[in-house]
Amino acid sequence: MAPEPAPRPRPYWHVDAKWISGLLLTFVLGLTLVVYGLVQVTAEKPAVDTLSMAMAVSLSGKGLDDETEIAEMRLRLAASPTGEIQPFPGLTLTIREEDFAGMTGRQARLSFFRKLAEPIYRQGGEGLAELASDAETRAAVSQGVGVASFLSLKTHLLLQRAFTILLIVCVALALPLIYFSFRFGRLASPGCVLVVASLPGAALLAFFGWAFRPPPATPSPEAGMTERLGALAAEIVPPLAQLLARTFLYALAFGVVLIFLSLVGALVFHRRRPAQDSQHEAGPPSTERPDSPDAGKP
């Protein structure tokens, strides 16, 4: 029986093309994961929650859990003939007793500042300016949003477009990576890219989530800027880090699964191949019956 022809060696440029596309994909995929994480952070619920928490921590001199300011506000509401008050002069934002009935101090503050955060998210400084009762206040608040304008619907839509473009580039780079890989490398190569692109981000975000827990003690009214920034970071960073880390951890887990499947497939393939080779060397099975009269005759 004639031996089977040996498989042709792979062209060297296939290996080069695989490495080039893999390195480019690793960089672009890492950027894509970052942008997708920011898309999630700037979605309405997490963005409004973050803005509400930032304003509540910054503007609550005695801390989020203090009840004295809420008690004073309830006294003002009880004395009001209309049953509502405007806590910020110049803003047409009103609150009533039923707005925070049965809430703790923290819950009441977050519920109140959410009324400011929602227009900022939807329209930026212009949304907050619409609550102003005069032109001077309107001009002041429209320019005073600052960094908070990043957590807005406009930013969310821009990040969504950037993510779509980056995702298309990732697919365009993944196709040659898979094509120029060999056998089970078509699973291992994208798996390695996923692991390398996601592992640094997952580790860094996990560290941030751990480093800012537990929250430090509530700063006193006489606390300096450092203590107030520490309290603000302790309230905001862990939930945002957890939300961002989820994207990187999913990508990391998917990469590990692909690598594991490629290893299992390669192991099964190499175990079956020696058995097939030995079967070919032994030749085709004999069709002669053992009890035939011609059995064993030359």
HUDA-V277187 format. One line per field, one symbol per residue. psi: psi as a letter, one per 30 degrees, with the letter a starting at -180 (. if undefined). A space follows every 50 residues. Layout:
# HUDA-V277187
psi=???
This chain:
# HUDA-V277187
psi=kklkkkkkkkkefeeeeeeeeeeeeeeeeeeeeeeeeeeeegleeeeeee eeeeeeeegjeglegkfeeeeeeeeeeefkffglljfjkfkhkllleffh kglleeeeeeeefffeeeeeeegbeeeefffkfleeeeeefffgebfffe ileeeeeeeeeeeeeeeeeeeefeeeeeeflkbfffeeefeeeeeeffee eeeeeeeeeefgklkllkklfgkaeeeeeeeeeffeeeeeeeeefeeeee eeeeeeeeeeeeeeeeeeefefeeeeeeeeeflkkkgkkfgkfgkfk.
